Amino acid sequence: MIEIRQISPTRRQLKEFTHFHIDLYKDNPYFVPPLVVDDLETLNPEKNPAFDFCEADYFMAYRDGIPVGRIAAIINRQVNESSGEKTARFGFVDFIDDKEVSGALLARVEQWALEKGMEKVIGPLSFTDLDKEGCLIEGFDQLSTMATIYNYPYYPAHFEHHGYVKESDWVEYLIAIPDGIPEKHLRIAEIVKKKFGLKVVKYKSRRKIKEDYGKALFHLINDAYKDLYQFSRLTDRQIDKYIDDYLNLLDLDLVTIITDAEGTIVGIGISMPSMSRALQKSRGRFFPTGWWHLLKGLKGKNDRVDLLLVAVRPDYQAKGVNALLFVDLIPQYIKKGFKWAESNPEMEGNAKVQNQWEAFNPTLNKRRRSYVKYLVERPAETELAKAEQ
């Protein structure tokens, strides 16, 4: 018999919720654990500013007192208000290969959603787009990244068995770092600079980049990503937290800012040495020795770089701004010994983003999916049923 218990957002219970995930994958060579402290803050209503417009509850499944699954039920009111829909999300979902377990977890989220007046459930999604999202459906034999979800191959079949269907897919690419800057990009970069008066801006001081472009960087992300699937606009409190938490970790050689002639930011490219092996060795913990592995991941020898984000202001998209980013970043990749770059998840229909990789002969190495289940009859279905009678 499966028992579903609600998990209170205390540190002790949230650690149990987080460590179940890590323990489930402890022998998997492709799984990359989260940084535990990050997950604990994300799940804590007192630490995560997304709770200004989100609500969530957490549940774990037990059999004979032993944990066998976990799931989060989330409502992002900001997205619902902008879309006009009544949607709940499920996220942080993991379970053993037992459909009774996955069914009990999903049923609990569906019950929760109905009690909140929601009409459908989608997932796996988290609170916002800067969190991890999407169920892996291809690429189970590929090393995961710090910014993405890894799950066992049985997960998609479980979701489909319980009535969930595809809503949207993301794709990810593995890209070989070229020996030099492609001639095409050099030519386009020069044209774009002259035509629009654009400049490449680099920094050596984290304090200075924060002062000059910290908030502007995230406002640019809001503008560039506003039309993407389930996008949740970052608030000032979220922006302040991201600036405090993450800008200090970046290698500024791998941060490229593009501005117009007046110094207004119009594009940003941020990369980071892959932390996948370091997180595996640390098992997501700082102590007692995890900090050493994480430091080596940031500063040590590494042949892979993660392309964390590329954002271009909408009025400059499809105008060659990306060429400026590549012209600046490729020499840095070569200098630091990177052989491979891995893209972050991109919507499968986002041709603007995917076209930028064409010159590098990318390999599509992963695909992930969000699923949807309607909890109430949709008006279109009701009209169709009437017409068929």
N, C-alpha and C positions, 0 to 999 in steps of 0.2 A: 504494500500500500504506500502511496506517495503522500507525504505531508508537505504542504506549502506554508512556510512561515514568513511573515513580513519582517524585514530587517530594519531596525531603527538606525538612524544615521549617527550612532556613536562610533568612536574610533575603533573600539574592539570589534563591533559587529561589521563595520565597513571593512576592516582588515580581513575578517573571515570571508566576506563577499569577494574581495579582491584576490585573496590567496587561493580560493577555490579555482579560479581561472588559471593561475600560474601552475598549481599542482596538477591540473587536468592535462597540461601539455608538457610536463617536466621531462619526458623522454623524446619529445618531438624535435628533430634537428632544424626545422624550418620556422618554428614558433619563436617570436621575439616578445619577451614579457614587457609589460608596461613598467614605467618607473612608478613603484608603489605609491610614493608620496604624491605624485601627480594625480593618480586615480583617487586617492583618498581626498584630495582637495576638490577634485571635480565632482565627487559624489556628496560632498558636505555642503548643505544649504548655507552654512555660515561662511564658507570660504569661496564658493563659486558665484560670481556676480550674475551668471546666467539665471540664477533663481529669482532675479528681479522680475523675470517674465516667464519663467518655467516653474512647473511643479513636478514632483517625482516621488515614487515609492519604489522600494526594492524588495525582492522576494527570493527566497531560496527553497529548493526542493530537497527533501530528506527521505531516505528509505532506511528504516530500522535505525534512525538516529544519525545516519551517515549522509553528509551532503552529496547530492548527485546532480545539482543544477542550480542556476541562478538567472535572474532577469531583472531589468529595470523597466518601470512603466513611467513614461514621460509625456508631458504636454508642454509644447512651446506655444504660448499664447500669442507671441509676436508674429510667428509664421501663420497661425490660424487667423489672426485678424487681417493680415495682408492678403491671404488667399481666400478668405470667406468660408473656409472649411472647418469641420469639427473633427480634428485628427489627433489621435494619440500615437506615441511612438513606443516601440520596444527597443531596448539596447542592452549593452553589457550582458549579452545572452550566451550562456554556455551550458552544456549538458552532456551526460554520458549518452552512448548510442542506444537509447531506449525511448521509443515513441510515447510510452506512458509518461515518462518524465517531461519530455519537451511539450507534450500536449497539456499537461497539468500547468506548466509554467505559462504557456501562451494563453490558456483559458483564464488564468488568474489576471493577466494583463487585460484581456478582453472584458472580463467582468468589471475590473477597475475603470476601464475606459467608458463603458456603458453607464456606470454609476456617476461619472463625471459629465455625462451628456455628449460623449463623443460618438461619431458615426462610423469611423474606420480606424484601423491600426496599421501603421507602416513601420518597417525596420529591416535590419538593424540600423538604428540611428541613435545619436546621443543628443546632447542639449543643443549644440550649434555645429556649424560646418567646420570649425577648427578642431572639433573632436573627431574621433575615429568613427567610420561609418561603412556599411555595406558588408554583406556576407560573401566571402570568397567562394566563387563557383568554378574558377579555373586557376591553375598555377599553384596547386597544393605542394608541388615539389620545388618551389622557389622560396628562397629565404625572404621572410617578411621584413618589413621596415618599422622603424620607431613610430611612424605616423599612421599605420594601418592595422587592420584586424587580420589575424590569422585564425582560421577555424578548420576543423576536421572535414573531410569530404562528405561525411554523412549529414551535415547540417542542412544543405539545400533540400534533400529528400524529406527531411523532417518537416520543414516549413511547408512544402508542397502537400505533404500528407495531411497536414492540419488546415488546409484550405487557403493557404497563402499563394499568391500569384505574382509574377514579375510586375514591378512598377517602373524601375529604372536600373540601368547598368552603368558602372564605371569601368574604365580600362586603364591599365598601367603599362608602361613601356620600359624596356631595358635598352640603353643606348650606349654604343661604343664611343668613347672619347676619341675624336680624330687627332691625328698627329699635328695638325695646324688648323688655323681658322679657314674654313671654306671660302674660296674666292667670291662666291655669290654673296655671302654675308658681309665680307669686306666692302664690296661694291654697294650693296643696299645701305649699309651703315653710313657710308659717306654721303649718299644721296639724301638720306633721312636727316642727317645733321644739318646739311646745307638748306634743305627745303623748309624745315620746321624750326631751325635754330635750337636743336636739342643738344644737351650736354650729358656726358657721363660723370657722375659724382661719386667719389670714393672717400672713405673715412678711415682714420687710424684710431680715433677716440670714440669710445662707446658713449661717453658723456655728451660729446658734441653731436653725434648722430641722434641721440635721444632728444636733445634740445632743438635741433633743426628740423627733424623729420619723424620723430617718434609717433606722434599722434597722426600726422599727415599720412604716414605709411598705412595705418589701419583704416583711415578714411578712404584712401585709395582702394583698399581691398573691398570696402563696402560698396563703392561705386562700380568696381570692375566685376564683382561677383553677384550683384543684386538680382540678376535674372536667372541664376542657377537654381537647380532643383532644391527645394526646401531651405533656401538660404535664409539665415537669421542675421539681421544687421547687428554689428557689434556696437554695444553701448559704450559710453565714455568710461564707465566703471570696468567693463571688460577690457577696453583698450589700455587703461592704466595698469591692470593686472598683467596683461601680456607683455607690456613694455618692461615692467619690473621683473617678470619671471624669465623671459626668454631672450631679450636683446643682449644680456650679458653673456649668454652662452655662444653667441654667433662669432664665427671667424669673419672679421670684417673684409678680408680679401674676397670672400665669397658672397658679399652683399653688394649689389650694383644698383644704384639709383639713377634714373633718367629724369632730367628736369627740362623745362622749356627755358627760353631766354631770360625770363623773369625769376627763375629759380623755383618755380612751382613743380612739384613732383608729378610726373605723368606715367612713370613705369618703375617697377621694382622687380628684381630677381634675387631670391635668397636660396642658397644651397647650404648643405651641411655635410661633413663627413658622415658616412653611414655609422650609426650607433648600434647596429643589429648585433654584431658579435659581442660588443661590450655589454649590452643589456643581457644577452644570454649568459655570459660569464658571471655577471653580477646577480642574476635572477631578479632584476628589477630593484635591488636594494642598494642603499649607500653603504651600510655598515654590515659586518665589520670591514670587509675588503672591497665591497662593490665600488666605492669611490675611486679606487685605483684603476679598475677596469674601465670605468666611465671616463676618467681623465685620459687614459691611453687611447680610448676611442676618439676623443676630441683632438688630441695632440699627436698621437702616434702615427705610425705607418698604416695606410689604408688605401685600398685600390678602388673603393666605391664611394660615390657621392650621391646624396639624396637631393633631388630638386624639390625643395619644400614648397615653393610657390613662385609663380610668375603672375604679376598683375599689371595690366595696362589700362589707363583711363579710357572709358568707352569711346571718346571722340578721337583717340589715337590708335584704336585697335585696327588691325589689318592695314596698317600704314608703314610697316617695316621696323617698328620700334624694337621688336624682339631681336632683330639683327644686332642692334647696339649692345644688348645684353650678352649675346653669344660672343661678340668680338671682345668684350671685356672679360668674360668668365672663362672661356676656353683656355687661354694662356695660363690662368690660375690653376685650372684643373690639371694641365700638363705639368706645371711646375710642382704641384703637390703630389704627383704620381698617381692620380686617379686614372683608372682604365675604363670604368663603367659608371654611367649615371642612371639613376632610376627615377622615373617621374612619379609624382603623387597621383592618386586617382583622378581621372578626368571623365566627365560625362561622355558616354559613347557617341552622342550626337554633336559634341562640341568640336566642330571642324576647325574653328579658329585656333583652338589650342593644339589639336593634333597635327595640323598642317605645319606647325613650327618644327616638328621633329623630322619631316620628310627627308631633308638633306642628309640626315645621319643614319639612314637605313635602320630604323628602330625595330625591335622585336616586341610584339605584344606578348607579355609574359604572365599577366594576371588579369582576371576579370572578376568583378564583384557586383552584387545585386542587392537592391532594396525590394522588399516584398510588401504586398498590401492585402488586407482582408477587410471587406465591408461588413459591418455589424448590423446595419439596417438596410432595408431595400432602397436602392437608389431610384429617384424619380424616373429616369430614363427606362429602367428595367420595368417599373410599374406600368408605364405607358406602352411598352413593347408587349407585356403580358396581356394587357387589355386588347391590343390590336390583334393578337393571335387568337383571342377567344371567339 
